[in-house]
């Protein structure tokens, strides 16, 4: 017993004084076996990011079409396939078969879409829009949206899109000329032969009776896929804004994460209107003191608000866009009375 206590005391003293302890019988550290003649060494280190192989199947085309025969002639089609919207692309069904050493890998798909071209006479509506049957005005509203129910892995069941506010899991982003961003999480597959699917599409509303041409509008879509746990990133929503002319406009945006507000703009494509108006950075302030939130203030003396308070715009809702640094575009309406 006394001998054991002496051994423990010797080890404890060596640790306290930062001296090397004697290595017990052939203890292996890494690939080096220490012996009485060699009690120190060097371990090479490196730094990297776990990057498992990603195996996904992604359609290469999104054919956006006006459909005058759509059953639901509105942008808020309730639980329908893309065929039921007055304007929609095919469903982009991404199949994830990613495996690493027998373990399924979940992925995240970050999609960006922007209107890269609009012909003369085409009116883009960013806020909610219900098509007018019989109207010949070329009005169109486009959303980049995740399906409520993704397509089946074997393709026998089409994806279902529910754009109504009753869809608690609605994940969408308005497609604007400045861009948009949609984040789609896809689960890990059980095995390589049974992929998990995530579906998204461009869906919306348009006056289908107008004389649309194939080159009237063009949408640019890019995507990035990476191994990732679910990120649950969504574009924030802001209720319609109303302010009295001459008063400060204060806007609270929740759910911004680490993003910053980079731009503010108003939009009106109606004939004879201004099209787009962007506020200069010095025209507004942003308070980030509350986590995950931005509070934007535009002074009542601002020239842009002054114009919207005049005849022709006063009391009329304008599309209002808040650009975030990560690519998300928050869309609402602004009415200056």
C-alpha atoms as a printed R data frame, in Angstrom:
    type eleno elety resid chain resno       x      y       z
1   ATOM     1    CA   UNK     A     1   0.000  0.000   0.000
2   ATOM     2    CA   UNK     A     2   2.825  2.421   0.923
3   ATOM     3    CA   UNK     A     3   4.530  1.701  -2.419
4   ATOM     4    CA   UNK     A     4   1.308  2.486  -4.322
5   ATOM     5    CA   UNK     A     5   0.900  5.786  -2.456
6   ATOM     6    CA   UNK     A     6   4.474  6.739  -3.306
7   ATOM     7    CA   UNK     A     7   3.805  6.078  -7.023
8   ATOM     8    CA   UNK     A     8   0.646  8.216  -6.962
9   ATOM     9    CA   UNK     A     9   2.452 10.997  -5.117
10  ATOM    10    CA   UNK     A    10   5.302 10.962  -7.657
11  ATOM    11    CA   UNK     A    11   2.888 11.254 -10.602
12  ATOM    12    CA   UNK     A    12   0.925 14.052  -8.921
13  ATOM    13    CA   UNK     A    13   4.085 16.002  -8.127
14  ATOM    14    CA   UNK     A    14   5.307 15.670 -11.715
15  ATOM    15    CA   UNK     A    15   1.977 17.014 -13.061
16  ATOM    16    CA   UNK     A    16   2.025 19.911 -10.616
17  ATOM    17    CA   UNK     A    17   5.538 20.936 -11.599
18  ATOM    18    CA   UNK     A    18   4.815 20.498 -15.349
19  ATOM    19    CA   UNK     A    19   7.447 17.776 -15.600
20  ATOM    20    CA   UNK     A    20   7.040 14.821 -17.961
21  ATOM    21    CA   UNK     A    21   5.631 11.758 -16.244
22  ATOM    22    CA   UNK     A    22   7.066  8.353 -16.968
23  ATOM    23    CA   UNK     A    23   5.074  6.651 -19.705
24  ATOM    24    CA   UNK     A    24   3.593  3.368 -18.552
25  ATOM    25    CA   UNK     A    25   4.147  0.179 -20.492
26  ATOM    26    CA   UNK     A    26   4.001  0.861 -24.237
27  ATOM    27    CA   UNK     A    27   1.245  3.513 -24.091
28  ATOM    28    CA   UNK     A    28   0.469  4.465 -27.712
29  ATOM    29    CA   UNK     A    29  -0.128  8.082 -28.699
30  ATOM    30    CA   UNK     A    30  -1.095  8.452 -32.351
31  ATOM    31    CA   UNK     A    31   1.326  6.229 -34.246
32  ATOM    32    CA   UNK     A    32   4.290  6.700 -31.911
33  ATOM    33    CA   UNK     A    33   5.150  4.131 -29.262
34  ATOM    34    CA   UNK     A    34   7.023  5.738 -26.408
35  ATOM    35    CA   UNK     A    35   9.802  3.903 -24.628
36  ATOM    36    CA   UNK     A    36  12.287  4.787 -21.925
37  ATOM    37    CA   UNK     A    37  14.573  6.509 -24.430
38  ATOM    38    CA   UNK     A    38  11.897  8.564 -26.169
39  ATOM    39    CA   UNK     A    39   9.299 10.404 -24.096
40  ATOM    40    CA   UNK     A    40   8.555 13.433 -26.303
41  ATOM    41    CA   UNK     A    41   7.665 14.125 -29.898
42  ATOM    42    CA   UNK     A    42   5.711 16.293 -32.340
43  ATOM    43    CA   UNK     A    43   2.171 15.858 -33.627
44  ATOM    44    CA   UNK     A    44   1.373 17.369 -37.002
45  ATOM    45    CA   UNK     A    45  -1.909 19.287 -37.067
46  ATOM    46    CA   UNK     A    46  -4.194 20.532 -39.809
47  ATOM    47    CA   UNK     A    47  -7.439 22.428 -40.095
48  ATOM    48    CA   UNK     A    48 -10.260 21.741 -42.502
49  ATOM    49    CA   UNK     A    49 -14.005 21.469 -42.940
50  ATOM    50    CA   UNK     A    50 -15.828 18.161 -43.151
51  ATOM    51    CA   UNK     A    51 -16.870 17.947 -46.787
52  ATOM    52    CA   UNK     A    52 -18.577 14.633 -47.525
53  ATOM    53    CA   UNK     A    53 -19.359 13.706 -51.129
54  ATOM    54    CA   UNK     A    54 -22.632 15.235 -52.302
55  ATOM    55    CA   UNK     A    55 -24.754 13.240 -54.730
56  ATOM    56    CA   UNK     A    56 -27.810 15.109 -55.969
57  ATOM    57    CA   UNK     A    57 -29.945 15.117 -59.082
58  ATOM    58    CA   UNK     A    58 -31.035 18.621 -60.163
59  ATOM    59    CA   UNK     A    59 -33.170 19.525 -63.218
60  ATOM    60    CA   UNK     A    60 -31.323 21.881 -65.539
61  ATOM    61    CA   UNK     A    61 -34.325 23.787 -66.928
62  ATOM    62    CA   UNK     A    62 -37.120 25.877 -65.458
63  ATOM    63    CA   UNK     A    63 -39.649 26.582 -68.183
64  ATOM    64    CA   UNK     A    64 -41.844 29.447 -66.972
65  ATOM    65    CA   UNK     A    65 -45.161 29.606 -68.797
66  ATOM    66    CA   UNK     A    66 -48.396 31.576 -68.745
67  ATOM    67    CA   UNK     A    67 -51.327 29.196 -68.427
68  ATOM    68    CA   UNK     A    68 -54.686 30.653 -69.513
69  ATOM    69    CA   UNK     A    69 -56.379 27.347 -68.642
70  ATOM    70    CA   UNK     A    70 -55.239 27.299 -65.020
71  ATOM    71    CA   UNK     A    71 -57.977 26.055 -62.704
72  ATOM    72    CA   UNK     A    72 -57.115 28.622 -60.035
73  ATOM    73    CA   UNK     A    73 -56.700 32.028 -61.677
74  ATOM    74    CA   UNK     A    74 -54.858 33.546 -58.710
75  ATOM    75    CA   UNK     A    75 -51.372 33.802 -57.278
76  ATOM    76    CA   UNK     A    76 -52.594 32.265 -54.031
77  ATOM    77    CA   UNK     A    77 -53.498 28.863 -55.396
78  ATOM    78    CA   UNK     A    78 -54.408 26.500 -52.567
79  ATOM    79    CA   UNK     A    79 -52.514 23.192 -52.470
80  ATOM    80    CA   UNK     A    80 -52.030 22.736 -56.193
81  ATOM    81    CA   UNK     A    81 -49.419 21.499 -58.607
82  ATOM    82    CA   UNK     A    82 -47.680 24.043 -60.826
83  ATOM    83    CA   UNK     A    83 -50.339 23.439 -63.491
84  ATOM    84    CA   UNK     A    84 -52.880 25.332 -61.398
85  ATOM    85    CA   UNK     A    85 -51.100 28.697 -61.383
86  ATOM    86    CA   UNK     A    86 -51.631 31.267 -64.125
87  ATOM    87    CA   UNK     A    87 -47.858 31.491 -64.364
88  ATOM    88    CA   UNK     A    88 -45.356 28.902 -63.158
89  ATOM    89    CA   UNK     A    89 -42.232 26.988 -64.015
90  ATOM    90    CA   UNK     A    90 -41.945 23.246 -63.868
91  ATOM    91    CA   UNK     A    91 -41.295 21.949 -60.366
92  ATOM    92    CA   UNK     A    92 -37.560 21.726 -59.653
93  ATOM    93    CA   UNK     A    93 -37.331 18.437 -57.760
94  ATOM    94    CA   UNK     A    94 -33.900 17.958 -56.192
95  ATOM    95    CA   UNK     A    95 -33.130 14.361 -55.221
96  ATOM    96    CA   UNK     A    96 -30.550 13.878 -52.499
97  ATOM    97    CA   UNK     A    97 -28.722 10.523 -52.506
98  ATOM    98    CA   UNK     A    98 -25.678 11.724 -50.556
99  ATOM    99    CA   UNK     A    99 -24.017  9.052 -48.410
100 ATOM   100    CA   UNK     A   100 -20.736  8.927 -46.537
101 ATOM   101    CA   UNK     A   101 -19.525  5.561 -45.281
102 ATOM   102    CA   UNK     A   102 -23.085  4.262 -45.022
103 ATOM   103    CA   UNK     A   103 -24.478  7.390 -43.369
104 ATOM   104    CA   UNK     A   104 -26.993  9.611 -45.136
105 ATOM   105    CA   UNK     A   105 -26.011 13.292 -45.532
106 ATOM   106    CA   UNK     A   106 -28.628 16.083 -45.298
107 ATOM   107    CA   UNK     A   107 -28.157 19.040 -47.643
108 ATOM   108    CA   UNK     A   108 -29.239 22.636 -47.992
109 ATOM   109    CA   UNK     A   109 -30.091 24.197 -51.354
110 ATOM   110    CA   UNK     A   110 -29.787 27.985 -51.520
111 ATOM   111    CA   UNK     A   111 -31.604 29.318 -54.577
112 ATOM   112    CA   UNK     A   112 -31.423 32.830 -55.980
113 ATOM   113    CA   UNK     A   113 -33.730 34.213 -58.671
114 ATOM   114    CA   UNK     A   114 -33.990 37.612 -60.312
115 ATOM   115    CA   UNK     A   115 -35.896 39.159 -63.196
116 ATOM   116    CA   UNK     A   116 -33.104 39.810 -65.669
117 ATOM   117    CA   UNK     A   117 -35.275 41.205 -68.457
118 ATOM   118    CA   UNK     A   118 -38.741 42.711 -68.850
119 ATOM   119    CA   UNK     A   119 -40.058 43.998 -72.164
120 ATOM   120    CA   UNK     A   120 -41.711 47.364 -72.551
121 ATOM   121    CA   UNK     A   121 -45.279 47.233 -71.276
122 ATOM   122    CA   UNK     A   122 -44.643 44.425 -68.773
123 ATOM   123    CA   UNK     A   123 -45.661 45.467 -65.268
124 ATOM   124    CA   UNK     A   124 -44.013 43.553 -62.467
125 ATOM   125    CA   UNK     A   125 -46.010 43.485 -59.234
126 ATOM   126    CA   UNK     A   126 -44.007 42.578 -56.144
127 ATOM   127    CA   UNK     A   127 -46.788 42.665 -53.555
128 ATOM   128    CA   UNK     A   128 -49.715 40.226 -53.552
129 ATOM   129    CA   UNK     A   129 -51.519 40.180 -56.878
130 ATOM   130    CA   UNK     A   130 -54.735 38.599 -58.084
131 ATOM   131    CA   UNK     A   131 -55.013 38.343 -61.888
132 ATOM   132    CA   UNK     A   132 -58.012 39.928 -63.600
133 ATOM   133    CA   UNK     A   133 -59.760 37.671 -66.068
134 ATOM   134    CA   UNK     A   134 -60.099 39.357 -69.435
135 ATOM   135    CA   UNK     A   135 -57.504 42.050 -68.685
136 ATOM   136    CA   UNK     A   136 -55.023 42.728 -71.473
137 ATOM   137    CA   UNK     A   137 -52.494 44.455 -69.198
138 ATOM   138    CA   UNK     A   138 -49.262 42.506 -68.958
139 ATOM   139    CA   UNK     A   139 -49.136 42.322 -65.178
140 ATOM   140    CA   UNK     A   140 -47.209 39.558 -63.487
141 ATOM   141    CA   UNK     A   141 -46.157 38.508 -59.993
142 ATOM   142    CA   UNK     A   142 -43.562 35.793 -59.396
143 ATOM   143    CA   UNK     A   143 -42.579 33.926 -56.240
144 ATOM   144    CA   UNK     A   144 -39.735 31.509 -55.689
145 ATOM   145    CA   UNK     A   145 -41.414 28.944 -53.438
146 ATOM   146    CA   UNK     A   146 -40.716 25.660 -51.712
147 ATOM   147    CA   UNK     A   147 -43.336 22.966 -52.158
148 ATOM   148    CA   UNK     A   148 -45.593 22.178 -49.219
149 ATOM   149    CA   UNK     A   149 -45.159 18.534 -50.170
150 ATOM   150    CA   UNK     A   150 -42.169 17.557 -52.288
151 ATOM   151    CA   UNK     A   151 -42.458 15.243 -55.266
152 ATOM   152    CA   UNK     A   152 -42.009 11.535 -54.656
153 ATOM   153    CA   UNK     A   153 -38.569 10.067 -55.232
154 ATOM   154    CA   UNK     A   154 -39.816  7.916 -58.108
155 ATOM   155    CA   UNK     A   155 -41.568 10.858 -59.775
156 ATOM   156    CA   UNK     A   156 -45.036  9.309 -59.703
157 ATOM   157    CA   UNK     A   157 -46.414 12.000 -57.370
158 ATOM   158    CA   UNK     A   158 -46.044 15.689 -58.252
159 ATOM   159    CA   UNK     A   159 -45.021 18.340 -55.758
160 ATOM   160    CA   UNK     A   160 -47.835 20.325 -54.135
161 ATOM   161    CA   UNK     A   161 -47.575 24.103 -53.654
162 ATOM   162    CA   UNK     A   162 -49.711 25.965 -51.111
163 ATOM   163    CA   UNK     A   163 -49.188 29.735 -51.265
164 ATOM   164    CA   UNK     A   164 -51.971 30.655 -48.840
165 ATOM   165    CA   UNK     A   165 -51.338 32.280 -45.471
166 ATOM   166    CA   UNK     A   166 -52.918 29.242 -43.796
167 ATOM   167    CA   UNK     A   167 -49.825 27.237 -44.755
168 ATOM   168    CA   UNK     A   168 -47.837 27.556 -41.521
169 ATOM   169    CA   UNK     A   169 -44.683 26.294 -43.234
170 ATOM   170    CA   UNK     A   170 -44.929 28.572 -46.260
171 ATOM   171    CA   UNK     A   171 -41.421 29.309 -47.518
172 ATOM   172    CA   UNK     A   172 -41.316 31.787 -50.378
173 ATOM   173    CA   UNK     A   173 -39.435 34.782 -51.725
174 ATOM   174    CA   UNK     A   174 -40.757 37.353 -54.182
175 ATOM   175    CA   UNK     A   175 -38.736 37.393 -57.402
176 ATOM   176    CA   UNK     A   176 -37.602 40.972 -58.055
177 ATOM   177    CA   UNK     A   177 -35.206 42.627 -60.474
178 ATOM   178    CA   UNK     A   178 -32.856 42.965 -57.502
179 ATOM   179    CA   UNK     A   179 -32.948 39.253 -56.709
180 ATOM   180    CA   UNK     A   180 -34.441 36.935 -54.107
181 ATOM   181    CA   UNK     A   181 -33.221 34.070 -51.963
182 ATOM   182    CA   UNK     A   182 -34.861 30.790 -50.984
183 ATOM   183    CA   UNK     A   183 -33.346 28.214 -48.633
184 ATOM   184    CA   UNK     A   184 -34.528 24.604 -49.011
185 ATOM   185    CA   UNK     A   185 -33.479 21.913 -46.517
186 ATOM   186    CA   UNK     A   186 -33.457 18.287 -47.731
187 ATOM   187    CA   UNK     A   187 -33.243 15.377 -45.289
188 ATOM   188    CA   UNK     A   188 -30.579 12.686 -45.340
189 ATOM   189    CA   UNK     A   189 -31.499  9.584 -47.351
190 ATOM   190    CA   UNK     A   190 -31.822  6.209 -45.633
191 ATOM   191    CA   UNK     A   191 -29.643  4.762 -48.383
192 ATOM   192    CA   UNK     A   192 -28.414  5.681 -51.854
193 ATOM   193    CA   UNK     A   193 -31.317  3.867 -53.532
194 ATOM   194    CA   UNK     A   194 -33.981  5.854 -51.667
195 ATOM   195    CA   UNK     A   195 -33.238  9.567 -52.101
196 ATOM   196    CA   UNK     A   196 -34.936 12.329 -50.162
197 ATOM   197    CA   UNK     A   197 -36.530 15.070 -52.274
198 ATOM   198    CA   UNK     A   198 -36.881 18.819 -51.947
199 ATOM   199    CA   UNK     A   199 -39.020 20.710 -54.468
200 ATOM   200    CA   UNK     A   200 -39.218 24.372 -55.408
201 ATOM   201    CA   UNK     A   201 -40.594 26.350 -58.343
202 ATOM   202    CA   UNK     A   202 -41.324 29.785 -59.700
203 ATOM   203    CA   UNK     A   203 -45.061 30.271 -59.232
204 ATOM   204    CA   UNK     A   204 -47.337 33.285 -59.300
205 ATOM   205    CA   UNK     A   205 -50.094 35.123 -61.058
206 ATOM   206    CA   UNK     A   206 -50.455 36.902 -64.383
207 ATOM   207    CA   UNK     A   207 -53.191 38.370 -66.521
208 ATOM   208    CA   UNK     A   208 -53.352 35.367 -68.832
209 ATOM   209    CA   UNK     A   209 -55.518 37.089 -71.441
210 ATOM   210    CA   UNK     A   210 -52.784 39.616 -72.290
211 ATOM   211    CA   UNK     A   211 -50.799 39.220 -75.506
212 ATOM   212    CA   UNK     A   212 -47.766 37.604 -73.892
213 ATOM   213    CA   UNK     A   213 -44.666 36.841 -75.945
214 ATOM   214    CA   UNK     A   214 -41.850 34.408 -75.223
215 ATOM   215    CA   UNK     A   215 -39.310 37.217 -74.803
216 ATOM   216    CA   UNK     A   216 -41.470 39.424 -72.563
217 ATOM   217    CA   UNK     A   217 -39.696 38.396 -69.387
218 ATOM   218    CA   UNK     A   218 -36.577 36.456 -68.389
219 ATOM   219    CA   UNK     A   219 -35.707 35.010 -64.987
220 ATOM   220    CA   UNK     A   220 -32.192 34.092 -63.910
221 ATOM   221    CA   UNK     A   221 -31.950 31.203 -61.404
222 ATOM   222    CA   UNK     A   222 -28.793 30.014 -59.661
223 ATOM   223    CA   UNK     A   223 -28.310 27.602 -56.775
224 ATOM   224    CA   UNK     A   224 -25.718 26.324 -54.296
225 ATOM   225    CA   UNK     A   225 -25.880 22.954 -52.520
226 ATOM   226    CA   UNK     A   226 -23.900 21.996 -49.439
227 ATOM   227    CA   UNK     A   227 -23.952 19.341 -46.732
228 ATOM   228    CA   UNK     A   228 -25.824 20.879 -43.836
229 ATOM   229    CA   UNK     A   229 -28.204 20.301 -40.993
230 ATOM   230    CA   UNK     A   230 -31.555 22.084 -41.524
231 ATOM   231    CA   UNK     A   231 -30.974 25.849 -41.559
232 ATOM   232    CA   UNK     A   232 -34.652 26.886 -41.527
233 ATOM   233    CA   UNK     A   233 -33.833 30.208 -43.218
234 ATOM   234    CA   UNK     A   234 -36.867 32.137 -44.424
235 ATOM   235    CA   UNK     A   235 -37.432 35.581 -45.883
236 ATOM   236    CA   UNK     A   236 -38.940 37.836 -43.189
237 ATOM   237    CA   UNK     A   237 -42.409 39.262 -43.661
238 ATOM   238    CA   UNK     A   238 -43.440 42.823 -42.830
239 ATOM   239    CA   UNK     A   239 -47.045 43.985 -42.577
240 ATOM   240    CA   UNK     A   240 -48.231 46.663 -45.010
241 ATOM   241    CA   UNK     A   241 -46.795 50.051 -44.035
242 ATOM   242    CA   UNK     A   242 -48.787 53.258 -43.667
243 ATOM   243    CA   UNK     A   243 -47.467 56.690 -42.687
244 ATOM   244    CA   UNK     A   244 -48.853 60.217 -42.680
245 ATOM   245    CA   UNK     A   245 -46.938 62.618 -44.897
246 ATOM   246    CA   UNK     A   246 -44.376 64.573 -42.902
247 ATOM   247    CA   UNK     A   247 -44.130 61.920 -40.171
248 ATOM   248    CA   UNK     A   248 -41.183 59.567 -39.613
249 ATOM   249    CA   UNK     A   249 -41.551 56.093 -41.073
250 ATOM   250    CA   UNK     A   250 -40.409 53.332 -38.715
251 ATOM   251    CA   UNK     A   251 -40.157 49.741 -39.937
252 ATOM   252    CA   UNK     A   252 -39.395 46.699 -37.795
253 ATOM   253    CA   UNK     A   253 -38.019 43.619 -39.547
254 ATOM   254    CA   UNK     A   254 -37.843 40.418 -37.497
255 ATOM   255    CA   UNK     A   255 -35.943 37.257 -38.368
256 ATOM   256    CA   UNK     A   256 -32.939 38.876 -40.048
257 ATOM   257    CA   UNK     A   257 -30.359 36.697 -38.260
258 ATOM   258    CA   UNK     A   258 -26.906 38.197 -38.756
259 ATOM   259    CA   UNK     A   259 -27.880 40.023 -41.959
260 ATOM   260    CA   UNK     A   260 -27.811 43.789 -42.297
261 ATOM   261    CA   UNK     A   261 -30.173 46.125 -44.146
262 ATOM   262    CA   UNK     A   262 -28.381 47.244 -47.297
263 ATOM   263    CA   UNK     A   263 -31.079 48.924 -49.398
264 ATOM   264    CA   UNK     A   264 -34.602 50.325 -49.420
265 ATOM   265    CA   UNK     A   265 -36.698 50.839 -52.525
266 ATOM   266    CA   UNK     A   266 -40.161 51.642 -53.802
267 ATOM   267    CA   UNK     A   267 -41.557 50.121 -56.984
268 ATOM   268    CA   UNK     A   268 -44.439 51.028 -59.310
269 ATOM   269    CA   UNK     A   269 -44.493 49.805 -62.913
270 ATOM   270    CA   UNK     A   270 -47.853 51.331 -63.795
271 ATOM   271    CA   UNK     A   271 -47.854 53.381 -66.992
272 ATOM   272    CA   UNK     A   272 -46.326 56.823 -66.449
273 ATOM   273    CA   UNK     A   273 -45.047 56.024 -62.957
274 ATOM   274    CA   UNK     A   274 -41.484 56.084 -61.629
275 ATOM   275    CA   UNK     A   275 -40.661 52.380 -61.967
276 ATOM   276    CA   UNK     A   276 -38.092 52.098 -59.186
277 ATOM   277    CA   UNK     A   277 -36.887 54.515 -56.503
278 ATOM   278    CA   UNK     A   278 -33.953 53.644 -54.240
279 ATOM   279    CA   UNK     A   279 -33.195 55.501 -51.026
280 ATOM   280    CA   UNK     A   280 -29.577 56.515 -50.480
281 ATOM   281    CA   UNK     A   281 -27.912 54.922 -47.458
282 ATOM   282    CA   UNK     A   282 -27.711 58.294 -45.686
283 ATOM   283    CA   UNK     A   283 -31.500 58.719 -45.987
284 ATOM   284    CA   UNK     A   284 -32.295 56.084 -43.351
285 ATOM   285    CA   UNK     A   285 -30.932 54.707 -40.090
286 ATOM   286    CA   UNK     A   286 -31.014 51.137 -38.790
287 ATOM   287    CA   UNK     A   287 -31.001 50.019 -35.160
288 ATOM   288    CA   UNK     A   288 -29.771 46.450 -34.491
289 ATOM   289    CA   UNK     A   289 -29.814 46.642 -30.690
290 ATOM   290    CA   UNK     A   290 -32.436 43.876 -30.473
291 ATOM   291    CA   UNK     A   291 -31.165 40.455 -31.491
292 ATOM   292    CA   UNK     A   292 -32.492 39.098 -34.819
293 ATOM   293    CA   UNK     A   293 -34.239 42.400 -35.511
294 ATOM   294    CA   UNK     A   294 -33.701 45.590 -37.479
295 ATOM   295    CA   UNK     A   295 -35.580 48.830 -36.845
296 ATOM   296    CA   UNK     A   296 -35.398 51.166 -39.830
297 ATOM   297    CA   UNK     A   297 -36.251 54.861 -39.652
298 ATOM   298    CA   UNK     A   298 -36.817 57.267 -42.536
299 ATOM   299    CA   UNK     A   299 -37.326 60.866 -41.433
300 ATOM   300    CA   UNK     A   300 -40.595 62.570 -42.353
301 ATOM   301    CA   UNK     A   301 -38.626 65.276 -44.162
302 ATOM   302    CA   UNK     A   302 -37.248 62.703 -46.624
303 ATOM   303    CA   UNK     A   303 -37.647 63.711 -50.276
304 ATOM   304    CA   UNK     A   304 -38.809 60.246 -51.357
305 ATOM   305    CA   UNK     A   305 -41.611 60.152 -48.794
306 ATOM   306    CA   UNK     A   306 -42.477 63.708 -49.849
307 ATOM   307    CA   UNK     A   307 -43.046 62.623 -53.463
308 ATOM   308    CA   UNK     A   308 -45.228 59.687 -52.382
309 ATOM   309    CA   UNK     A   309 -47.351 62.114 -50.340
310 ATOM   310    CA   UNK     A   310 -48.247 64.133 -53.440
311 ATOM   311    CA   UNK     A   311 -51.157 63.739 -55.861
312 ATOM   312    CA   UNK     A   312 -50.844 60.678 -58.052
313 ATOM   313    CA   UNK     A   313 -49.264 58.632 -55.259
314 ATOM   314    CA   UNK     A   314 -50.846 59.854 -52.038
315 ATOM   315    CA   UNK     A   315 -53.007 57.168 -50.448
316 ATOM   316    CA   UNK     A   316 -51.951 54.570 -53.054
317 ATOM   317    CA   UNK     A   317 -50.007 51.517 -51.938
318 ATOM   318    CA   UNK     A   318 -46.550 51.191 -53.519
319 ATOM   319    CA   UNK     A   319 -44.412 48.059 -53.565
320 ATOM   320    CA   UNK     A   320 -41.694 48.479 -50.930
321 ATOM   321    CA   UNK     A   321 -38.490 46.407 -50.864
322 ATOM   322    CA   UNK     A   322 -35.974 45.949 -48.054
323 ATOM   323    CA   UNK     A   323 -32.718 44.397 -49.217
324 ATOM   324    CA   UNK     A   324 -30.689 42.304 -46.761
325 ATOM   325    CA   UNK     A   325 -26.964 41.632 -47.007
326 ATOM   326    CA   UNK     A   326 -27.422 37.860 -47.426
327 ATOM   327    CA   UNK     A   327 -29.510 38.281 -50.585
328 ATOM   328    CA   UNK     A   328 -32.989 38.083 -49.101
329 ATOM   329    CA   UNK     A   329 -35.502 40.694 -50.279
330 ATOM   330    CA   UNK     A   330 -38.306 41.627 -47.899
331 ATOM   331    CA   UNK     A   331 -41.362 42.827 -49.819
332 ATOM   332    CA   UNK     A   332 -44.369 44.713 -48.463
333 ATOM   333    CA   UNK     A   333 -46.360 47.823 -49.435
334 ATOM   334    CA   UNK     A   334 -45.994 51.452 -48.384
335 ATOM   335    CA   UNK     A   335 -48.856 53.954 -48.380
336 ATOM   336    CA   UNK     A   336 -48.189 57.614 -47.620
337 ATOM   337    CA   UNK     A   337 -51.339 59.515 -46.680
